[in-house]
Each structure stands twice: as structure tokens, then as C-alpha cells.
Amino acid sequence: MKNPFKFGTIVEGEYFTDRDDELQRIKQLLNSDNHLILISPRRFGKSSLVKKAVTQVSRPCISLNLQMVVSVEGLAAMILKEVFKLHPWEKLKHLLSSFRVVPTISTTPTGETIDITFQATTDATVLIEDALQLVEKVNEKGESVVVVFDEFQELMGLDKGIDKRLRAIIQTQQHVNYIFLGSQESMMTEIFERKRSPFYRFGVLMHLDRIPHDNFSQYILERLPADCATKVDVVEQILSTTRCHPYYTQQLAALVWDFLTYKKFGAAEVVEQAIATLVRTHDLDFERIWLNFNKTDRSVLMGLVSNVQLASNRRLPTSTVYSSVKRLMQSGYVIKLDTFEIEDPFFARWIKQRQG
């Protein structure tokens, strides 16, 4: 039997959970000339949702993970690599000859792997401009490509003023839909909602929330082993632990399914045993993370675990508390939906256990 729950990678097909309303909205947008800004905490399924929408509208797609880029030259090279995945060399070679900074291209004998590099230049704008113009030029007649910038807020650290230069390039294009994904809400809001920003209201803004409880509950119920007599109780324990966070719900449900399927634990104890296993498995990682926090961050995290309101932390000034929260949100350890909470429920359980 194959485990029906999947996490940690792009989720497709039978593993995709709900998001029907969001999916339809994105598909409608892709059939227009508008761009999309999609914001949510990490591991909420932004990439999976966008991939499904693009697939269903049958559009070619270039996906760029800006967390993997450390320079403008690297971004230009990544764009070209993605273009090569869509189009053969024969179609591109005459267009590449017009690049103002000609890339160095090497490939394995089988042609399966391509490496592209650019020499450093004092005007990196020309690299991005030539690469993005190539995206539009190689499109088939009447076919528009979708370009996805994943973790778009990382762009701001590549080069001073790159947002202005990128905006100037994109606004001239007629046959490309851009999707900007971001997990740091404050930075994404600064980029797309601040009036003086080059990308001010550049596209349709969407926030991706948790998957609704009832929808997630039904999804899990249908996939747990049929001989589990108390499936409803098991599902409620899973969702109360993960608070319907897509990634952690799938992770916990996958382990619960394993334990029930292979008769390691009964329904009455299976969720707690699965949680204990996940906490124990990540113990060293959690300890390493904890040791890298300063005392203020530790105090704030312990307060969140104990459901203490941030303003009620009498040991620290309010300004210090919120500076810590902002820092923890930027690094992904704290998220804010209905309230501030620790992003990883198993890390929260680890902290609670250490508190005694």
C-alpha cells in the first residue's frame, strides 16, 4: 500500500488538498493580462497551487527560486536555463548572439545538463533585460509564458536598485504573465503596497490562508485506513496539533497512516506517538536552532508556547518584544494568521517539553 499523504515537495494529483476557490481565481487571472502577487507563510503550498493552475491552463512556465540566486549574473543564467528546458538550442542560438554580454554555455555529451555563466559586468541590468526579452521572443505565436518568481523578496538583496530596473523591463512586455510568490509578508507588502515602490500594486494581491478545517478533515478521513474505528477522533487530534498548516498536517498524517497501517499503535495513542516520534527525530535540529537564538527570542518563543500574549510579557519592554517577533517572522520561526504562533508545531512541542 502507498502512503496517501505527501509533504516536502511539490504536491500534485491525488495529493493536492482543496484550494478549489484559489485555484479558479489564479486560472482566471492567467487568462488575463494581469500579474499575481501571492503571499503566505512558508510551506503553505504556494508553489504547488501555482503549478496546478499553470498546468490546467496549458501554459509554458518558467519557475525561478530566488533563494538559490546570489547575484544578478546568477539570476540571468537561471532564466536562460529555464528557457532551454522549454525550447531547443536550434531555436535559441541566433537570439543568443544578440546578447550584449554573451553567455558561456556548456553541456554534457548527452545534452541532459546545461551550465550557463555570465562574466561579471558593471551594468548587470543588461543581463536581466536580455534574458527576460528572450523569454518573450521565443514564445510561439499567440502563446504566452508564465514566469514565477518564488520567494521574490529575496530579489532586494541581489543589487541596489534592482527592483526599479526589473520593473522597467517587465512593464514593456506584452506576452508574459508574472507571478510573484513570497513568504515574508512585511517585505512583500513593502514591495507591492508602498506607494513609492517601483512595484506598487503591480498585480492582483492574494493571501493564502490555512486550508479550512472541514475540508482538511474530510481529506484525511478519506485516506486513513478503513479499519480505524475512531478516525474522526484521530483526525481532530491531528488538526488540533497542526492547526491546519498544510505541510505539518500532511507530515503528521503520513506518520499516523504508517503507524495504523502497520499496526504499530492503536487509534487511541497513535497521534501522540507520531508527535513524539517527530519531535524525537528532529531533536538535534531543534537544539541547534534553539542555541542560535538570543535570550530575548527564547523568551518570546516560550511565551508563545505558553499562550502568553506578547504585550503581557513583563520581563521585556514591548518594543523589544515586537522587534524580536519581527526578526523571528523574517526568519520563518513565527507566523501571524489569527494570532502570532510558532510556525512548526513540533518545534513548539519540543520547547514546551524543555520548559518542564
C-alpha positions in Angstrom: 0.0 0.0 0.0 1.2 3.5 -0.8 1.1 6.2 1.8 -1.6 8.7 0.6 0.0 11.7 2.3 2.8 13.7 0.8 4.9 16.6 2.1 8.2 18.4 1.4 7.9 18.6 -2.4 5.6 20.0 -5.0 2.2 18.3 -4.4 0.2 17.2 -7.4 -2.7 14.9 -8.4 -4.3 12.9 -5.6 -2.0 14.5 -3.0 -3.3 18.0 -3.7 -5.7 19.2 -1.0 -8.7 21.6 -1.6 -7.7 25.2 -2.7 -10.5 25.0 -5.3 -11.5 28.7 -4.9 -7.9 29.9 -5.0 -7.2 27.6 -8.0 -10.1 29.0 -10.0 -9.1 32.6 -9.2 -5.5 32.1 -10.4 -6.6 30.3 -13.6 -8.9 33.3 -14.4 -6.0 35.7 -13.8 -3.7 33.7 -16.1 -6.3 34.1 -18.8 -6.0 37.9 -18.5 -3.0 40.3 -19.0 -2.6 40.8 -15.3 0.1 39.6 -12.8 -0.3 37.9 -9.5 1.3 38.5 -6.1 0.7 35.5 -3.8 1.7 35.8 -0.1 1.6 33.2 2.6 3.9 31.7 5.3 6.4 29.1 4.1 5.2 25.6 3.3 1.6 26.7 2.8 1.5 25.2 -0.7 2.0 28.3 -2.9 4.2 26.6 -5.4 2.0 23.5 -5.7 -1.1 25.7 -6.2 0.5 27.8 -8.9 1.9 24.8 -10.7 -1.5 23.1 -10.8 -3.1 26.3 -12.1 -0.5 26.7 -14.9 -0.9 23.1 -15.9 -4.6 23.3 -16.1 -4.5 26.4 -18.4 -1.8 24.6 -20.5 0.7 27.4 -20.4 4.5 27.1 -20.6 6.1 28.1 -17.3 9.5 29.3 -16.1 10.0 29.0 -12.3 12.8 30.9 -10.6 13.6 30.2 -7.0 15.3 33.4 -5.8 16.6 31.7 -2.7 19.0 29.9 -4.9 20.4 33.1 -6.5 23.3 35.1 -5.1 24.0 37.6 -7.9 22.3 39.3 -10.9 24.5 37.2 -13.2 23.2 34.1 -11.5 19.6 35.2 -12.0 20.2 35.8 -15.7 21.8 32.4 -16.0 18.9 30.7 -14.2 16.4 32.4 -16.6 18.3 31.0 -19.6 18.5 27.5 -18.1 14.7 27.5 -17.7 14.2 28.8 -21.3 16.4 25.9 -22.5 14.0 23.5 -20.8 11.2 24.8 -23.0 12.9 25.3 -26.3 15.6 23.5 -28.3 19.1 25.0 -28.9 18.4 25.5 -32.6 15.6 27.9 -31.8 17.7 30.0 -29.4 21.2 30.2 -30.8 20.6 33.1 -33.2 18.8 35.0 -30.5 21.7 34.5 -28.0 24.1 36.0 -30.5 22.4 39.4 -30.0 23.0 39.4 -26.2 25.1 42.4 -25.2 27.0 40.1 -22.8 27.2 36.7 -24.5 26.8 33.8 -22.0 29.2 30.9 -21.8 27.2 27.7 -22.4 28.5 24.2 -21.7 26.7 20.9 -21.8 27.2 17.2 -21.1 27.8 14.8 -24.1 24.2 13.6 -23.8 22.8 17.2 -23.6 20.9 16.4 -20.4 22.7 19.0 -18.3 23.4 22.6 -19.3 25.6 25.0 -17.5 25.3 28.8 -18.2 27.5 31.5 -16.9 27.9 35.2 -17.5 31.0 37.3 -17.0 30.6 39.9 -14.3 29.7 43.3 -15.8 29.4 46.8 -14.4 25.9 47.1 -15.8 24.1 44.0 -14.7 20.8 45.4 -15.9 21.6 44.3 -19.5 21.8 40.7 -18.4 18.4 40.6 -16.9 16.9 42.6 -19.7 18.3 40.4 -22.5 17.3 37.2 -20.6 13.7 38.3 -20.0 13.3 39.7 -23.5 14.4 36.2 -24.7 11.5 34.7 -22.7 9.1 36.8 -24.7 10.8 36.5 -28.1 10.8 32.6 -28.2 7.1 32.2 -27.4 5.1 30.6 -30.1 2.7 32.9 -31.9 -0.3 33.6 -29.6 1.2 31.7 -26.7 2.2 33.5 -23.5 4.6 32.2 -20.9 4.2 32.3 -17.2 7.2 33.4 -15.2 7.1 32.5 -11.5 9.5 34.4 -9.1 9.5 32.2 -5.9 10.5 34.0 -2.7 10.5 37.3 -4.6 11.5 39.3 -1.6 15.0 37.8 -1.9 15.5 39.9 -5.0 16.1 43.0 -2.9 19.3 41.6 -1.6 20.9 41.0 -5.1 21.8 44.5 -6.1 20.8 48.1 -5.1 18.0 49.4 -7.3 17.3 46.1 -9.0 13.6 46.5 -8.3 13.5 49.7 -10.4 15.4 48.1 -13.2 13.3 44.9 -13.2 10.1 46.8 -13.2 11.2 48.9 -16.2 11.9 45.7 -18.1 8.7 43.8 -17.2 6.3 46.7 -17.9 7.2 46.7 -21.6 6.4 43.0 -22.1 3.2 42.0 -23.8 3.2 38.2 -23.8 4.3 37.2 -20.2 2.3 36.7 -17.0 4.4 37.2 -13.9 3.6 35.5 -10.6 5.4 36.8 -7.5 5.5 34.4 -4.6 6.6 35.5 -1.1 6.7 34.1 2.4 7.8 37.2 4.3 4.7 39.3 4.4 6.2 42.5 5.7 8.8 42.6 2.9 6.3 41.6 0.2 3.9 44.3 1.5 6.7 46.8 1.4 7.5 45.9 -2.2 3.9 45.8 -3.6 1.9 48.1 -1.3 4.2 51.0 -0.5 3.3 53.9 -2.9 7.0 54.8 -3.6 7.9 51.3 -4.5 8.5 50.6 -8.2 6.2 47.5 -7.9 3.4 49.4 -6.2 0.2 47.5 -6.9 1.8 45.8 -9.9 -0.6 42.9 -9.8 -3.5 41.2 -8.1 -2.7 40.6 -4.5 -3.7 37.3 -2.9 -3.1 35.9 0.6 -3.1 32.2 1.0 -4.6 31.1 4.3 -4.8 27.7 6.1 -6.9 25.1 4.4 -10.3 25.2 6.1 -10.7 22.7 8.9 -13.7 20.9 7.4 -12.1 20.4 4.0 -8.9 19.1 5.5 -10.8 16.9 7.9 -12.6 15.2 5.0 -9.4 14.8 3.0 -7.7 13.0 5.9 -10.8 10.9 6.8 -10.9 9.5 3.2 -7.3 8.4 3.4 -6.8 6.9 6.8 -7.1 3.1 7.0 -10.7 1.8 6.8 -10.3 -0.3 9.9 -9.5 2.6 12.1 -12.6 2.6 14.4 -12.1 6.2 15.7 -11.0 8.0 12.6 -12.9 11.2 13.5 -11.1 11.5 16.8 -7.7 10.8 15.2 -8.3 13.5 12.6 -9.3 16.0 15.2 -6.2 15.3 17.2 -4.1 15.8 14.0 -5.7 19.1 13.1 -5.7 20.5 16.6 -1.9 19.8 16.7 -1.1 21.3 13.3 -3.8 24.0 13.3 -4.4 23.0 9.7 -1.0 24.1 8.5 -0.7 22.2 5.1 2.8 20.9 5.4 2.8 19.8 9.0 -0.7 18.3 8.7 0.5 16.1 5.8 3.6 15.2 7.7 1.8 14.1 10.8 -1.0 12.4 8.9 1.6 10.4 6.9 3.2 9.1 10.0 -0.1 8.3 11.6 -1.1 6.4 8.5 2.1 4.3 8.7 1.6 3.5 12.3 -2.1 2.5 11.8 -1.4 0.5 8.6 1.5 -1.5 10.0 -0.3 -1.9 13.4 2.5 -0.2 15.4 0.0 1.7 17.6 -3.8 1.7 18.2 -6.0 4.6 17.4 -6.2 5.8 21.0 -2.5 6.6 21.2 -1.4 6.8 17.5 -1.4 10.6 17.2 0.6 11.3 20.4 3.1 8.5 19.4 3.5 10.1 16.0 4.1 13.5 17.5 6.6 12.1 20.0 8.4 10.4 17.1 8.6 13.6 15.0 9.9 15.6 18.0 12.5 13.0 18.8 13.6 12.7 15.2 14.3 16.4 14.9 15.7 16.8 18.4 19.2 17.7 17.3 18.0 20.2 14.7 15.7 21.8 17.2 18.5 22.1 19.7 20.8 23.7 17.2 18.2 26.2 16.2 17.5 27.0 19.9 21.1 27.6 20.7 21.3 30.2 17.9 18.6 32.3 19.4 19.4 35.1 21.8 17.7 35.3 25.2 15.0 37.7 24.0 14.0 35.5 21.2 13.9 32.5 23.5 11.7 34.4 26.0 9.3 35.3 23.2 9.1 31.8 21.9 8.5 30.3 25.4 5.7 32.9 25.9 4.0 31.9 22.6 4.2 28.2 23.6 2.5 29.1 26.9 -0.1 31.2 25.1 1.1 34.3 26.8 0.0 37.5 24.9 3.1 39.4 23.6 2.0 42.6 25.4 1.8 40.6 28.6 5.5 39.8 28.7 6.5 41.8 31.7 10.1 40.8 31.6 10.8 42.7 28.4 9.8 46.2 27.1 7.1 46.0 24.5 9.3 47.4 21.8 11.9 44.8 22.4 9.3 42.0 22.2 7.9 43.2 18.9 11.4 43.7 17.5 12.1 40.0 18.4 8.8 38.9 16.8 9.6 40.8 13.6 13.0 39.1 13.5 11.5 35.7 14.1 8.9 36.2 11.4 11.6 37.2 8.9 13.5 34.0 9.6 10.3 31.9 9.4 10.1 30.7 13.0 7.0 32.7 13.9 3.9 33.4 11.7 0.9 35.5 12.1 -2.5 34.4 10.9 -5.3 34.8 13.5 -2.5 35.5 16.0 1.2 35.1 16.4 2.3 31.5 16.7 5.3 29.3 16.3 5.4 28.0 12.7 6.4 24.5 13.4 4.1 22.7 15.9 6.7 20.1 16.6 9.3 22.7 17.5 6.7 24.2 19.8 6.1 20.9 21.4 9.9 20.5 21.8 10.2 23.9 23.6 7.2 23.0 25.8 8.9 19.8 26.9 12.1 21.6 27.8 10.1 24.1 29.9 9.1 21.2 32.1 
